[in-house]
């Protein structure tokens, strides 16, 4: 179960990173900032699950 949660965290981080880029290009800075925060939280959670 730990492995699945770690993969899910990195999957979420990857998807939201793509969404952040799309929102930035669409000139929606507020939602890009929200997605960036979610991306960072998911990536940090994935790294901490490994450690």
JOSULFEN-V886863 format. One record per backbone hydrogen bond with DSSP energy under -0.5 kcal/mol. CO is the residue of the C=O (numbers start at 1). NH is the residue of the N-H. If there is no record, write none. Layout:
((CO;NH) (CO;NH))
This chain:
((1;5) (2;6) (3;7) (4;8) (5;9) (6;10) (7;11) (8;12) (9;13) (10;14) (11;15) (12;16) (13;17) (14;18) (15;19) (16;20) (17;21) (18;22) (19;23) (20;24) (21;25) (22;26) (23;28) (24;27) (27;29) (28;32) (29;33) (30;34) (31;35) (32;36) (33;37) (34;38) (35;39) (36;40) (37;41) (38;42) (39;43) (40;44) (41;45) (42;46) (43;47) (44;48) (45;49) (46;50) (47;51))
